[in-house]
Amino acid sequence: MMNYEKIRENMSIKNNYLGPNACLDSEAYRFENVIDNDFRTPFYRDSDRIVYSLSYTRYMDKTQVFSFNENDNISKRMTHVQMVSKIARTIGRALRLNEDLIEAAALGHDLGHVPFGHAGERILNEISLEYGEGYFNHNIQSVRTLMILENNGLGSNITLQVLDAIMCHNGELELQEYRPRKKTKEEFLAEYESTYNDANVVKTLVPMTLEGCVVRVSDIIAYIGRDIEDAVRMGVISENEIPSEISSVLGTTNREIINTINVDLITNSIDKDYICMSDEVFNAIKKLKAFNYEHIYSKSNTKEMLDLYEDMFRKVFKHCLNDIKTDNRDGHIFTIFLNDMDEDYLNNTTDERKVIDYIAGMTDDFIVSEYNSIVD
């Protein structure tokens, strides 16, 4: 018979080496109490639940930056989250933080990303507002996916600390210092709910753990250099276009950029209850991010592609909503999504939100397929 206590002891031995500012396994909180007959530590278990989820599997066909390309070396969302995890765990280990919490949050942080990346997110946000469902943000949808949608509408019962790190991961907002802010489960839920009604809330979210802060900054580190390499492969820019005032500080390759930022961040954060970067590196990151927006992200989709995405999202949304309103049980939103969902989800979710959940979970190829089935 398995000796759970001995295995638990072995799995938990890492806690003896965590620093004073780390989140301990003993602090892990779940919204639903469960009989604990599992030898895995709580955040380790969260990583497993995320990796084995259906929404994680769909990462493999979701856009990072470039859609509809035939180059197999261009990053997908799956590649990005794994890079975030690796970078964050490197920083976390150097700072003696809880790597299990870091890994779970990093792997789950983009589960709510929609087809075609941020371009698709902007369109779904517009639709959500038009139909009275509030603001749509992929980080909030990631939390919703784990709290509600996974396991056929029952949720995955992920710990508060991991959900909070995912909610607060916003990699679009760079900071020089990341200071965690303690919060209760009630405060977390209040922040989560308020993001649907106030567009500014999502810009002010702060993680409750230092591990969450590490994941947040690692999101930026993971994409800022890799997106350049992808853009070079796509012929959008050339490596020598990066201004020397940036490359002289951070380097030009993804490897150099990651290493420079990691070393600077770790050096400036050791033995502190917050993480921070030097002025030189932080200013270079801001300039590089601005360069990427001007020379990469603004050119990643043509106007024709953006118009096509808009048509896709709107036609698929209206078609699915009509299937629900007319109770068309042969419609894909029923046969693929709703027929397997828990009664509580079906009874307590608006028809519009059901369609938003359905579309947000789609891969690039799937929404194209749904669109083609409608317009053909």
N, C-alpha and C positions, 0 to 999 in steps of 0.2 A: 504493500500500500504506500502511496506517495506521502513522503514526510513534508507536508506543507510548511510547517514552522521552520524547518531547516532551510528549505528553499527560499522562503520569504526572508530569512536572515541573510542569506547570500545575496539575494536581489537588492536588499536594502543597505548593504554595507557601504555603498557609495555615499550615503548620508553622513557618514563619519568624516568625510573629506570636504564637505560643502563649506563655503565661507559663511561669515556671519550675516551676510545680506541675501543669501539664497532663500528661496521658498522651499520649505521642507515638505517631504511627502506627507507628514503628519498634519499639515495644514490643508491638504486637498479637501475640497468640499464638493459634493454632488447634490443636485436638487432632489434626486430620488434616492432614498436609502435602499441599499441592496444588501443581501446576505453575502458577506465577503468570504468566499471559499476559493479565492484566486491567489496564487502565489506571486503574481505580478504586482509591482508597486502602482499606485493610482495613475500617475501621469504616463508611465510606461504602457499601462492598459489603454489609456486614451489614444496613444500613438497607434496601437494595434487596431482599435475601433475605427480610426480615421483611415488607415491604410487599407483596411478590408471593406470600407464603405463603397457603395456604388458611385457616389459623387466623386470619390477619389479616382476611381477607374476612368471616369469621363475627362479627367485632366488631359489624357493623352491626345484628345482631339479638340482642344480649346486653344484659341489664339493667344500668344504672348504679345507680339507686336505686329508681325507680318502674317496676313491671311492669304489664302489661295496662291501659295508659292510651291514650286516643285523641288525645292532644295531640302533634302532630308536632314541637313545639318543646321537648319534654322530652329530656334528654340520654340517649344510649345509650353503651355502652362505647366505640364508635368515636369519639364526640365527646370523651370524656374523655382518651383516650390522645393525641389530637392536641393537646389543650390542655396536657397535661403536656409534650409535646414542645416546644411553642411557649414556654411559661414557662421550661422548663429551658434551652432554647437562648438565651433572652434573658439569663438569669443567667450562663450559660456564656460568652457572647460578652463580657459586661461584665467577667468575671473572666479572660478570655483562656484559656479551657479548650478542649478538643477537642469542637467541636459535633457532629462526625460520630458520635463515641462516645455522646454525650448523646442524639442523635436516635434512634439504633438502640435503645438501652436504653429510652428513653421509649416508643417505638412498640411495643416487644415486651413491655413489663412486665406486661400483663394478658392475654396470650394464653391462659393457663391458667384464666382465670375461667370458671365454670360458668354454666349457665342460672339466671336469677333472682338474680344477684349474690351477696351475702354470705349471704342466706338459703339459697340453693341450696348454697353452699360448706359451710355448717354441716351440712346433711343428708348431703352426700356424704362429709364427714369422719366422721360417725357410722357410715355404711355401711362405709367403708374400715376403720375400727377393728374393727367387728363381724366382718369377714371376714378379719382378720389381715393387712391390707395397710398398716398404719401410719397415721400422721396425714396428712391431705390439706390442703395449703395451696396457694392459687392461684399464689403466686409461685414455688413449687417446681414446680408443674405447668407454668408458663410455661417454665421451664428445660427440663423434660422434653420439652415440645412441640418445642423447637428442637433439643435434643440427640438426640432419639430418634424422635419421632412424625412430624415433617414429612418430606416426600419419601418417603411410603409406608414409613416405618419406618427410613429411612437417616439422618435428621437433616439439619440445614442447615449443619453445620460453622461455627457462629457463634464469634467470638472469645471467649476466656476473660473478657476485661474486660467485654464486653457481657453475657455470661451471668451474671457475678458481680453487675453492677449490677441486673439483672433479679431475681436471687435475693434481693438485699438491699434491695429497694425499699420494703418494708413501710410504707405510708402511714398505717397505723393507729397507729403509734408515733411521736409527735412528740418531737423533741429540740431543745434550744437550740443545741447545737453538733453538727456532723457531721464527724468526723475519720476519714479513710480509714485502713485497716489493710492493709498489704502482705500478700500471701499467694501461695503457690505453687499450681500446678494441683492438686497432691495435697491441699493444705489446702482448696481450693475444693471438690473432690470429696468430701472427708471431711465438710465442713459440709453439703453437699447431701444426702448419704446419711443423716447423723445426724438430719435433720429428720423423717424417717419414724418414728423410734423415740423421740424426745424432744420433747415439746411445747414445751419452753422454748427450744430452740435457735433457732427461727425468730424469737424475740423479741430475740435477741442478735446477729444477723447484722449485720456492718458492711462496707460496700463497700470494695474494694481501691483504688479511684481516687476522686479528688475529683469527677470527672464523675458517678460513681455516687452520691455524696452529694448532688449537685445534683438528680439525677433523683428521689431519695428524698424530698427536701423539696418538690420541685415537684409530686409526687403529692398532697400535702396541700394545697398552694396551689391546685391545679387544681380540687379537689372542694369545698373548704370554703365557697367563695362561690357557686359554680355550683349546688350542691345547695340552697342557700337560695333562689336565683332559681327553680329548678324547683319547690320546695315552695310558693313563692308562687303560681306559675302553676297548681299543682294545688289551691290553696286549703287547703293543710295549715297554713300559717302566714301571717301578714301581715308586711310588712317592718318595721313599727314595733314588733314584738314583740322584736326584737333588743335586749338590754339596752344602755343608754347607755354603760356602762363598757366595752363591747366596740366599739360603733359609733363612739364618740368617738376611739378609737385606730385602728381598721382601716377604718371606713366602713361603709356599708350595702349597696352594690351590689357585684356580682362584680368589676366594673372597679376600683372603689376598693380593695377588699380585695386583689386581685392586685397593684395598683400599690404599695400601702403596704408589703406584705410584701417584694416584689421590691426596692424601693428600700432598705429597712432591711437586708435580707440582703446585698445587693451592697455597700452602704456599710460594713458591719461585717466584710466578708470580703475586701476588696481586699488583695492582696499577702500573704495568709495561706495556710498549707498546710492550712487547714480552713475550713469555712463556719459562720457563726453569726448569731444575731439579737440584738437588744437585749432587755433584760428586759421592757420595756413591750410590745413587739410579741409576743414569745413567750408571755407570760402572757395576752394578749388572744386569741391563737390557741387556747391550751388551753381558755379559757372558751368561745370560739365553738364549738369541737369538742364540748365537753360539752353546749352548748345544742343543737347539731344532733342529737346522739344522743337527747336527751330529747324534742325537739319535732318531729324529722323522721324519723330512722331507725327509731325505735321505733314510728312510726305509718305507715311506708311500706307495710306489709303488715298486713292484718287477720288475726285468728286463723283465719278460714275459708280465707284464701289460703295461710297457712303450712301448714295441715293438708292442703290440696290439693297443695302442692309436695311435702310429705312422701310423700303417696300416689303422686304421679307418679314421684318418684325411686326409691322402693322397688319399685313394680310394674315399672317399666322395667328396673331393675337385675336383678331376679329373672327376668324374661322373657328378657332377653339372656343371662344366665348359663345358664339352662336350654337355650337354643338352642345354646350352645357345648357344654355337657355332653352333649346328645343329638345333636350334630353335624347340627343342622338348617340345612343350607346355603342354604335359602330365607329364613332369618331375616335381618332388616335388618342385624344386626351383622356378618354375613358379606358380604352383597351391597353394603353401603355402606362398610364399614370393613375387615374382616379379609382379604377376598379380594385386596385390593391391597397388603397389607403384606408387607414383606420377611421371608424365612424366619427370619432371626436373631431378629426381633421375635416371630414366632409361636412359635418353639421355646424362647425364653428369658424369656417373660412368662407369669405365672400367668393363668388364666382370669378370675379376679376383677379383676386389674389391667387386663386387656384391656377389661372392661366399664367400669371406672372411667375409663379413657382415652377410651372411646367417649362416655360420658355427659358428661365434662368438656368435650369438644369441641363438644357440641350447642349450638344456638341456642335461645332461648326457644320460638320457634314449632315447632322440630323436636321438642323433647321433648314438647310438647303433642300434636303429631301422633302420635308414637310411643305416648304414653299412650292417646290416643283409639282407636288401632288395637288396643290390648290390651283395653280395657274395653268396647268396643262389641260 
